[in-house]
Amino acid sequence: CANVESDASRLDQAMRDSLDGVAEGMAVPDAFMEEVIAGLTLRDDVQSDALIERLLTANRDALLDSLRFDEKARRSSAVADALATRFRRPHRTQGQRMEDGTSLVRMLLLQARYDEASHALDELEELAVRSNEGQQFLTLLAEAEDSLTSVWENVDVSDSRVRVLESMGRYDEAAQVLRGSFARALARED
């Protein structure tokens, strides 16, 4: 599975064998896991999500952490789904959840899964408002502003920025964002 030069039929067989082995309780050694998943995500001619899903079990957090930043793995729906599951685990710290959530939103936008991205953004905003993790959310809004317009209107991004800034006690900055929004609204005459 890690060999990107394998032909598709051999790779399909390797994935079936791996799935059968995992179903029987065998485990792929951690040392090979990232290489296998990275190799599978490089291939467009095979459907590898079922195997990737089975390999990304709850006890493979370190692997999921490394895959969050792998360009090819970020395009895998199985990796995004595993990250979404971990993002919603209640025992994770607020900081860990914020890191997972910001990575998840970026993945979902990259995969054009806009409804899920919108839902994750709502959850992240709520987390940012009621925790000390607002700055990371503000950074996401600033860095991904152009791509966020596929799931949120500009006014939604602006309103969210204001709510988070207010929750952090940064009222002058929140007022400045509101002034900008008001000026834009006046210019549109709405």
Helices and strands as residue ranges (DSSP letters): H 8-23, H 30-41, H 49-55, H 61-67, G 73-75, H 77-87, H 94-110, H 114-129, H 134-143, H 145-148, H 154-167, H 171-188
